[in-house]
Amino acid sequence: MSEQGSGGIDPGVIELAARVFDLARGGATEELAAYVDAGVPANLTNDKGDSLLILAAYHGHPETVAALLDRGADAGRVNDRGQTALAAAVFKQSAETVRALLAAGADPDAGGPTARETAAFFDLPAMTALLDGVRP
């Protein structure tokens, strides 16, 4: 019999998930893309609701964000705290990531705080300008 933890989930699966989240945080684009191409869900979330995309955006990895978006990651997904990848990218002032997320349909007014609210709160005029470029 194999030992199982965390509600009956195989420890190997938990270890793989932890590795994949670390790849998103670290910006290991090629390796992460290979895992997603092999079947790891592009919208995989951790216990806080952070998706691979949110983690890559928060840690400032525009290439990883682009690779995840190309593989079907949901640009509008929110975590358990209402945060989006776009708000994370705005907070980190990553113009390239913001542009990629906006091009993929991310809504600057989604989540809480929204990307627009984040830009205003932290007085980030360059980010506000990027976001205002998509205002109807």
C-alpha positions as a printed Julia matrix, in Angstrom:
136×3 Matrix{Float64}:
   0.0    0.0     0.0
   1.19   3.47   -0.8
   1.07   6.15    1.85
  -1.2    9.05    1.04
  -1.43  12.46    2.65
  -3.34  15.71    2.13
  -6.81  14.26    1.81
  -5.79  11.12   -0.03
  -3.74  12.77   -2.78
  -0.67  10.8    -3.76
   2.48  12.45   -2.32
   4.09  12.28   -5.77
   1.32  14.42   -7.2
   1.73  16.95   -4.39
   5.49  17.03   -5.01
   4.94  17.57   -8.76
   2.47  20.38   -8.11
   4.92  22.08   -5.75
   7.63  21.8    -8.4
   5.38  23.3   -11.08
   4.45  26.25   -8.83
   8.17  26.81   -8.12
   8.84  26.86  -11.87
   6.18  29.56  -12.34
   7.63  31.61   -9.47
  11.15  31.2   -10.81
  10.36  31.95  -14.45
  11.54  28.58  -15.75
   9.5   29.06  -18.9
  10.69  26.13  -21.02
  10.43  23.57  -18.24
   7.03  24.84  -17.09
   5.74  24.89  -20.68
   6.89  21.28  -21.1
   4.9   20.23  -18.02
   1.8   22.04  -19.29
   2.28  20.52  -22.75
   2.49  17.1   -21.04
  -0.84  17.59  -19.29
  -0.42  19.78  -16.21
  -3.42  22.15  -16.31
  -2.5   25.68  -17.43
  -4.97  26.95  -14.8
  -3.61  24.88  -11.92
  -4.04  26.71   -8.61
  -2.43  26.3    -5.22
  -4.11  26.23   -1.81
  -4.49  30.05   -1.9
  -6.1   30.06   -5.32
  -2.95  31.44   -6.97
  -2.73  30.2   -10.53
   0.53  29.54  -12.32
  -0.18  32.74  -14.27
  -0.66  34.86  -11.14
   2.59  33.54   -9.66
   4.54  34.16  -12.88
   3.1   37.68  -13.16
   3.76  38.53   -9.51
   7.36  37.36   -9.73
   7.99  39.37  -12.9
   8.37  36.74  -15.61
   6.76  38.05  -18.83
   8.07  35.16  -20.95
   6.5   32.65  -18.58
   3.24  34.62  -18.57
   3.21  34.6   -22.38
   3.89  30.86  -22.52
   1.06  30.13  -20.08
  -1.34  32.39  -21.98
  -0.38  30.61  -25.22
  -1.33  27.34  -23.51
  -4.77  28.49  -22.42
  -4.2   30.04  -19.0
  -7.18  32.19  -17.97
  -6.03  35.83  -17.95
  -8.99  36.83  -15.78
  -8.8   34.24  -13.03
  -8.76  35.6    -9.47
  -7.17  34.01   -6.42
  -8.86  33.48   -3.06
  -8.07  37.1    -2.09
  -9.62  38.52   -5.26
  -6.26  39.32   -6.88
  -5.57  38.93  -10.6
  -2.42  38.36  -12.61
  -2.92  41.82  -14.13
  -3.01  43.52  -10.73
   0.12  41.58   -9.76
   1.9   42.69  -12.94
   0.87  46.3   -12.3
   2.16  46.08   -8.73
   5.49  44.76  -10.02
   5.5   47.45  -12.74
   6.14  44.91  -15.49
   4.95  46.69  -18.62
   5.66  43.68  -20.84
   3.56  41.42  -18.62
   0.75  43.99  -18.41
   0.69  44.27  -22.22
   0.57  40.47  -22.64
  -2.26  40.11  -20.15
  -4.26  42.96  -21.69
  -3.78  41.44  -25.15
  -5.13  38.16  -23.76
  -8.27  39.93  -22.53
  -7.46  40.61  -18.88
  -9.9   43.15  -17.43
  -8.24  46.11  -15.64
 -11.39  46.47  -13.54
 -11.66  42.85  -12.37
 -10.77  41.56   -8.94
 -10.13  43.49   -5.81
  -8.14  45.54   -5.65
  -8.37  45.89   -9.41
  -5.34  46.58  -11.56
  -6.49  50.2   -11.92
  -6.91  50.55   -8.15
  -3.46  49.04   -7.62
  -1.89  51.52  -10.05
  -3.67  54.44   -8.38
  -2.91  53.34   -4.81
   0.82  52.91   -5.47
   0.96  56.03   -7.69
   2.16  54.21  -10.8
   1.34  56.59  -13.68
   3.06  54.45  -16.33
   0.9   51.49  -15.33
  -2.23  53.66  -15.28
  -1.41  54.82  -18.81
  -1.08  51.22  -20.02
  -4.38  50.29  -18.42
  -6.13  53.4   -19.72
  -5.16  52.38  -23.22
  -7.81  49.65  -23.03
 -10.56  51.74  -21.43
 -13.65  51.81  -23.71
